[in-house]
């Protein structure tokens, strides 16, 4: 069962069938239990009014409860653990967490405000806890999945660390901490599943229904969930020691809950899209980034901000940065004829003027007379035709991938590239035009486009998970059909790299947005591949009023001035957008075959942040 809860709720609904103990002068804090020994339930009632900070079960059925004022009770825990607990409390320490590895025996950890004590932990886990304290950070929670071994989570006052846990659990730990929240508890039932708590919100997978119901009831009363533990026999215990604190607005949750009039998970399901990654730029920094769902339907690998997707036609916008970098290096104007740079004769239809020039600038703005994929209906016509679209189909797993020159000559699965209309006369979105730009870059640099972009653009901007290679070596999402099935071969291959072949992630796209925003508004040149003049050219309307070079632009001269590009390959959809004057932007990548989801997420981001 997929369960997620945003806890910032109002109302005073109490906990049904929950015990409240109210000794004189004690606070009244709620708790709930299910399937636990009667003695534990009794002791929970006695200690809950004093604010329980830690509750845990041993693999053999023992248990321990500690309150924030130092009261505690334990049954069936290792003697050394009990002795150390007494020692820490008598020394005036406040206990944050007690946890037991699933292997049982004399294995345990206690963390508090003055340090930690542990025995029999995985070496790496022990070292991570020690490192937190050495750095001045208190460890608030340690948890162990039932599989045992070197699998664990450690949450301290600044962040969290994990090893060997369920990938979706890790995904949600990251997700819930993107808006200034901190992980406070992670818990793993013995039968599988998990729960992650981050101050005013939580997410759980495959936990006991009654436990989840009580978690929601607690939240409905405005209580923060402070402790949560699962027993080896399937029981559970949870409770609070105070109300949800005042926290900054959670923009991530606001976006997630405003996608197409529903939640992002509901819309992903509706559009049969297994995985999505999102990043948002504020103040020319990545404000937050997160992943949703899966790299591949039916897999156990979750989508993360680092996951590389096919960017589809966003490839054109990014490649444009490389083209301007090349012309800047060559000290050549964009107004020059591209044909001398191609090492190949560009055909033209008989009705195309012999004097009109297909300039680099016109290719970057889709006005060079190269139509779509080179196809028109009827073929050979110079006017009154159907342009046939601007994209490429790609090559599946059983197809031979042609060379770029073969693509240009029409020897692949697309028609030959030629001048169809007079350059400069008309706007026709053209992937084929970017194939010519790719050819120019490779001819003049002596490198493949992938090599050139790595060296001249990606490395300077720290875009370490971006590549125009046909099959990059880093983690890649699989593409999916409109029904949610994995496409054959997981990903089509695109030798027309500049037009459709970029692999990237939302973090790298956001780094590019931050760079372009800063370069646009800077008083002079900044570190990066382009001069200020080149960035101004890139993002200023040119021969086509709605376009800079490779990017679509809107609102020029206003505070809401923006540049953007979206993309649609078989099984992948994408969008990137930047607002230079606002220092803002976003990137959305999806491994489904419907653009509507990406558009809905982008609209939710703009709505939440008030961007035009």
N, C-alpha and C positions, 0 to 999 in steps of 0.2 A: 504494500500500500504506500502510495506517495503522499507524504504529509508535510505540510509546511504551514507555519503560523507566524504572523506578524503580531507582536504582543502589545503594541501601543493601542490598547482598547480602553473604553470607558465603561462605567457601570459598576454595580456592587454585587454582582451575582456571586454567591458563596460557593463553597465546595460541597456538593451533595455527598452524603455518607462519609464525611471526613471528620476525624477526631480533632477537637480543639481542647487543649488543656490550659487552664487559666489560674495558675497559682497566684497568691497575693503578690502584688508589686511586679509581676512578670508581664511582658508584652504578650499579645495574642497573635501568633503567626500560624498560618495554615500549613497542613501537611496531608499526605495521603499515602496509603500503602495497599498492596494487593498481593495475596499469596505468600505472606511472610509469617514467621513464627509469632505467636501471640505475645511472647515476651518482648520481642523487638517492637511490635506495635505499641505495647504499653510504655516502653522506655522512650519511644519516639514521642508519644504524647507528653511524657514528663519533661523532655528536653526541648521540644519544639518551641515552647513559649520563650525560650532564651536564645533562639536563633541558631538553628543547626548550620554549621559550616561544612561538615564532612559526614558522609554516611557511605559505608562500603561493605561489600560481602566478600568473604573468602571463597575460593573454589570449592571448599569442603562444606560450606554452609554456615560458617561463622560470620559474625558481623560486628561493626563498630559504629558508634555515633558520637560526634563531638559538637558541642555548642560553642558559640563565640565567646562566652564568658569563662570557658575552661571546663565546664561540666562535661563528662564523658561516660560512656558505658560500652563494654565490649563483651562478646561471648565467642569462644572458640577461635580466637585469633592466635597467631604464633606468640609464644612467651616473649621473645625478644622484641617483637613489634609492640606488645602491650607495655613492656618496660620502657621502651623508648618514647612511647606516647606519654606516659606518666612523666618522664624526665623533661620532655619539651614543655609540657603544660606547667609543671612545677617551676620551671625556669621563667615563667611569664610569657611564653610564646603563644601565639594564636595559630591554631591549626587550619590550614586551607584545604588539605586533601589527604586522604588515606586510600591507597590502592594496592591491589594484590594481583600479580601476574597469574594467568590461568593454569600454569603448571603446578601451582599449589606448593605445599611445604613451607619452609621458612623463607618465603619471598614476599617482600612488601616494600612500600615507600610511604613516608610521611613528609609532607611539605608544610611550611608555615612562614610566618613573617620574619623569623630569625634564622631560617636555614632549613636543611633537609636531613633526613636519615633514611637509609635504604639498605636492603640486603637482597641478593639474588636477582637483581634486575638484569635485563640485557645490557651489555657493556656500553653500547652506544646511547641507550636511554639514560643510564646513570650519568654518563658524561654530559649529555645535553642538559640535564637538570642542574648538574654542578656548574656548567658554563653560565646558565642563567643567573644563578646566585653570585657567581664571580663577577658578572657584569652589573650587579646591583639590581637585578630583576627578581621578584618573588615568583615562584611557581605556584599557580592557583589550582592546577588540575593535572592529573596524570591518569591515563586510561589505557587498558589493554584489550585488544580484540580476543575472542575465544580461541582462535587458532594458535595463539602463543608464539614463541620464538621472538625474533627481533621485530615485533610489531607493537606500535605504541603511539600515543599522542601526548605531547607535553604543551601545556598552555601557561605562559607567564604573563606578567603585567604589561608586556609590550607586544607580544605576538604568540605564535604557536609553531610547533615543529611536529612532524609526523614521520613514521616509517612503516611501510608495509600494510597500510590500512586500505579499506575499500575506496576506490578512486572517487566514487560519487560522494562519499563522506568527506573526503579531502576537498572536493569541489565545493561542497556546501560550507565547509569551514572557511574557505577563502571568500565565498560569496557573502556570508553573513558578517564578515569583518571589513567589508569595503567602505563602510560609511561611518568610520570612527568607532565601531563597536569592537569588543574583545570577546574571544571565546572564554566562557567561564566553566563550562562542563561538557564533557563528551562521555557517552556511556554506550556499552555494547552488551546486549543480551546474549546469553550463552548460545541460544538457538540461531543466532544471526541477527542482522539488522543493526541499527545504530541510531543515536540521537545526538544532535549538536545544539548547544545552548550558547547564545551570544547576547547577554544582557536583556534586551527587550524583544528578542525573537528566538525562534528555534526551528529546526527542521528534523524530522525523524523518518526513518525507513524501516518498515517491517517490525515495529515494536507492538507490545500488547495493546489491544484496543482500549481496555479500561484505563491503562496508564496514559495513553494519548488523550483520552477524554478528560482525565483529571488535569493534565498539563494545560489544556485549553480552558478548563474551568478556573484554574489558578490565574491564568492570564486575564480572564474576563473580569476578575476582581481587581485588576491593576497590580497584581503581585509579580515580583520578579522570581523566576525559577532559579533557586540557589543550589539545591542539591537534587541529584537524580542518580539512582543506582539500581542495578538489576541483580537478582540473586541467581545462583546456579540452577535452582529448581523452577525458574520462570517467574518468581515474584519480583516486586519492585517497590521502591520507596522514593517519594519526592516531596519537596516542600520549599518554603520561602522564609526569609528572615527580614523582609522589607518590601516596600513598593518599588515599582520600576522608577529609576532615577530620571531626572531631566537630562535628555540627550539631544544632540544636534539633529536637525531634520535628516531623515534617511532617504537620500535621493535615489539610491539603488532600489529600495523597496517601492518608492513612488513610481519609478519607471516600470518596474516589474508588474505592478498592479494596474497600469494604464495602457496596456498594449491591446489595441483593437477592442477596447471596452471590456477586457478581461485580463487575466494574468498572462505572463509570458509563457508559462507552461501550458496553459489552456490553448493559447494560439499556436504554439509549436505542435501540439497534438492535432489541432484542427487543420493545419497546413501540412501535416505529415512530415515534419522536419525534425530529425533526431537531435541535431546539435546546433548551438548558436554561441558565438562569442561576441562580447560587447566591451567597448572602452569609451570613456568620456574624458575630454580634455577641458579643464577649467584653469584659468590663470596660466595658460601655456605649460601646464603639467598634467600628467595623467591622474585625474581625480579618483577614478575607480575603473576597474576592469574585472570582468568575471565571465565564466562559462556556464552554459546550461546544456543538460542532456549529454549526448554521446558522440564520440568520434565516428562510430559506425553502429547502425541499428543492430541490437542483439549482442553487442560486445560489452565488456566490463570496463572499457576505457572511457573516461569522461572527457568532455570538451573543456579546455582551459584557455585562458587568454593567450598562452604560449602556443596553442595549437595552430598549425598552418592550414589554411583553407586555400582553394583556388580563388583568386580575386577576380577572375573573369575580366570584364572590360575596365575595371579599375587599373588593370595592367597598363592601359593607354596613358592614364594620368601620370602614373609613376614613371613610365618610360619617357614621358615628355621631359621630366627633370633630367634624365640622362641625355636626351637630345640637346637640350639647352646647355648642359655641361660640355658636351662635345663641341658645339659651335662656339662657346665661350673660349674653350681651349684652343680651337683652330683660328680664333679671331675672325670668324666668318659671319656675315649677316644672315638672318633667317629669310631674308628676301631673295636669297640666291636660288637658282635652279637646282633641284635635287638630282637631275639626270646625270651630271658629270660625276657624282659621288657613288653611283650604283654599280659601275662595272657591268652594265646590262642595259639593253635597249628597251625603253618603256614603249610598248605599242600604243597606237591611238586609232580610234575609229575614223573612218574617212570624213565624217562631218565635223570633226574636231579641228579647230583652227591650228595651223602650223606655227603660228606666232605666239599663242598663249603659253605661259610658262607655269609648270607645276612647282611652285616654290616650296621650300621647307615650311614656311609659315602657313601656307595654304593647306598643306598636309596636316599640320598640327591642329588646324581649325576646321578640317573636313570640307574644305572648299577647293580642293586641288583638281577636281574633275575625275577622281577615282571613285567609282560608285560601289557602295556596299562591299560585297565580296567579289565584285567584278561582274556580277550577274545582273542582267536586265531582261525584262520580258516586254516586247520581243527583243531577242539578242540582236546586236548591231544597231539598234535605234539610239539616237542622241537626244530625243525628247519624247514626252508622252509615254514614258515607260514605267513599269513597276521596278523599283530599285532592288527589291529582294532582300533587304536587311543588311546589317553591317557586321554580323558576327561570323564565327567559324564553328563548324560542327565538332572539330576535334577528332582524334583517332582512338578507337577502342583497343582492347587488349590483343585482338587478333589481327589488327591492321598494321601494315608497314608504314612507319612515319616518314613522310618525304622530307627532303632537304628544303631549306628556305627557297633556294633557286627553283626547285621543282614546284613549290607552291606558287611562286610568281609566274611560272610558265603554264600553270593550270594542270599539272601532272599529279596533283593530289585529289582531294575530294571537293575542291572549289575551283571555279573558273579562273582563267588566266587574269592577271592584273593588267589593266590598260586604262588609257584616258578615254572616258566615255562622253564627257561633256567638256566644254571649254573651261580650263582652270580659272577659278575666281568667279565664275558666273553663278554657281548654285551651291547650296549647302546640301550635302548628302553624307550622313554619318558613315564612316568608312573604316572598317578594320583593315582592308587592303592597303589603305594609305599608310597605316602604321607598320605594315609589313615592309613597305618601301623605306620607312624611317629606320626600321631595324636593320635592313640591308645596308643602309648608309653608315650606321654606327659600326657595324661589323667590318665593312670595307675600310673605313677611315681609321679605326682603332687597331685592327688586326686581331681583335678578340671576338669571341662570341658575345651576344648580348648579355648572357648570364655572367660571363667573366667581367665584362665592362661595367655592368651595374654593380656587381660585388665590389669592385675596386674603386669606382668613382663616385658612387652614390650610397650604397648600403653600408659599407665600412665606415665612411666619415660620419654617418648619422646613427651608428650603433644599431642598424637594422639587421640583427644577426640571424633572424629566422625568416628572411625574405630571399627568394631566388627565382630567376627565370629559367632554371634548368628543367628539363622534361620530368625528371624524377629526383627531387632533392633528398638529401639524406636525413632530414629531421622529421619529427612526428607530423603526420599528415591526416587530415580528416578524409573520410570516404564520402563520395557524392551519393545522393539518393534520388529516386524517381518521385513523381508527384504522388505515388501511393506509399512512399516511405521505404521502398525496397532499395537495397544497395545496387548501384549501377554496375554493369559488367566491368570488371577490372578495377572497380572502386573509383577510378578517375580517368577521364579521357586525357590524351596527350595533345599538346598544342605547339607545333613547331612555329606557329605564328605568335611567338612569345610576346612581343611588344603589344600585340592586340589583345591577347587572351590568356597568356601562359604564366602569369605571375602567381607564385605561392607566397603567402605572407600571413601574418597574424595581426590581431587588432592592436597589440602593443607597438609593433613596428609602424603600422599605419598612423598611429597616434604620434609616434616620434616624428614622422614626416610632417604631420599637421603642426606640431609644436614648432618645428624648424621653420616651416613656411610662414606661419603666423609671426614669429619673431623677426624673421628676415624682412617681411613686408613692412613692419612698423619700426624697424631699427633706423637709426640716423645714418648708418653706413653699413659696410659689409660685416657679416658675422661669420664665424667658423661654419663651414659646410661646403657643399659642392657648387653653389651658385653665388654670384655677386648679388648685391641688392638690385642692380639694374636688371639682371636676368630674372630674378624673382618677380620684379614688377612686370616684366614682359610676360612671364608665365601666367600671371593671374589678372592681367589687364585685358579687357575685350579687344579683340583684333579684327581681322576681316569679317568674322562672324560675331555679331553683337552679343550673343549669349555665351560666348566662349572666350576664355583666355587661350592658352596653348595646352591642349590635352585635358584641361579642366573646364567644366561648365561654371559660369560665374553669374551672380545675381546681386542686385543692390549696390552696384559700384558707386562709390562716393558717399555711402551712408554708413552708420554705425553697424548695421546688420549685413554689410557686404560679406559674401560667402563664395566659396569655390567648392565644387563637389564632383563626384562621378560615382555611378553605380555599375554593377556588373551582373551578367547572367550567362553562366556556362551550364552545360548539362550536369545537373546535380548540385550546383553551387550558386548562391546569390550573395551580393555584397553591396556595401555603400560606404563612402568616406566623405566627410564634410568638414570644412574649417571656416572659422570666422576670425579673420586677422584682427579686426578692431576690438573684438570681445576677448581675444586670447582663448578661444573656445573651439570645440569641435567634437567629433565622434567617429567611430568606426564600428560597423556591424558586419559580421561574416556568418554565413549559414550554410549547412550542407544538405539543404533541401532543394526542391525544384520549383518553388513558388516565390516570386518576388514580393508578394503581398505581405508576408511576415516581416521581411526586412524593412519594408516601408512603414509598417505599423510600429515596429520598435523605434525607428528613427523619429517618427511622429511623436511617440511617447517621450523621447528624450527632449525634443524641442519644446514640447508642452510643459514638461516639468521644469525646465530651465528658462523658459520664456524667450527662446531664440526664434527668430522669424524663419 
